[in-house]
Amino acid sequence: MENRADFLHDTSHRIRFVYTPKHSFWMNQIEIWFSIINRKLLKRKSYLSIEQLEASILRFIE
């Protein structure tokens, strides 16, 4: 390889590096939201269908 960029962009490698920009604060907000749903809604509950799960999540959001 001639330089580092060529090496990192080579598709024959098994491992691929992806750099997250520092301004990706919105991803933290999404992680927090799913954490709240998991902790307050989904923990220790069981649903018989996807429709029940969806209805429960929508009620929680409202």
C-alpha positions as CSV (number, residue, x, y, z in Angstrom):
1,M,0.0,0.0,0.0
2,E,1.2,3.5,-0.8
3,N,-0.3,5.3,2.1
4,R,-2.5,4.8,5.1
5,A,-5.7,5.9,3.4
6,D,-5.3,3.3,0.7
7,F,-4.6,0.7,3.4
8,L,-7.7,1.6,5.4
9,H,-10.0,1.7,2.3
10,D,-8.8,-1.7,1.1
11,T,-12.0,-3.9,1.0
12,S,-10.0,-7.1,1.3
13,H,-9.4,-6.6,5.0
14,R,-11.5,-8.6,7.5
15,I,-11.8,-5.6,9.9
16,R,-13.2,-2.3,8.8
17,F,-12.7,1.0,10.8
18,V,-15.6,3.4,10.9
19,Y,-15.0,6.7,12.6
20,T,-18.0,8.4,14.2
21,P,-17.9,12.2,14.0
22,K,-17.6,14.1,17.2
23,H,-20.9,16.0,16.4
24,S,-23.0,12.8,16.6
25,F,-24.6,13.9,19.9
26,W,-28.0,12.8,18.5
27,M,-26.9,9.1,18.8
28,N,-26.6,9.6,22.6
29,Q,-30.2,10.8,22.7
30,I,-31.4,7.7,20.8
31,E,-29.5,5.5,23.2
32,I,-31.1,7.2,26.2
33,W,-34.5,6.9,24.7
34,F,-34.2,3.1,24.1
35,S,-32.8,2.8,27.7
36,I,-35.9,4.5,29.1
37,I,-38.2,2.3,27.0
38,N,-36.4,-0.8,28.1
39,R,-36.3,0.1,31.8
40,K,-39.8,1.5,32.2
41,L,-41.8,-0.5,29.6
42,L,-40.2,-3.7,28.4
43,K,-38.4,-5.1,31.5
44,R,-40.2,-8.1,32.9
45,K,-43.0,-8.0,30.4
46,S,-44.1,-10.5,27.8
47,Y,-46.0,-9.9,24.6
48,L,-47.9,-12.5,22.6
49,S,-47.6,-10.6,19.3
50,I,-45.7,-7.7,17.6
51,E,-49.0,-5.8,17.5
52,Q,-49.3,-5.9,21.3
53,L,-45.8,-4.7,21.6
54,E,-46.4,-1.9,19.2
55,A,-49.6,-0.8,20.9
56,S,-47.8,-0.8,24.3
57,I,-45.0,1.3,23.0
58,L,-47.3,3.8,21.4
59,R,-49.3,4.1,24.6
60,F,-46.1,4.7,26.5
61,I,-45.1,7.5,24.0
62,E,-48.5,9.2,24.4
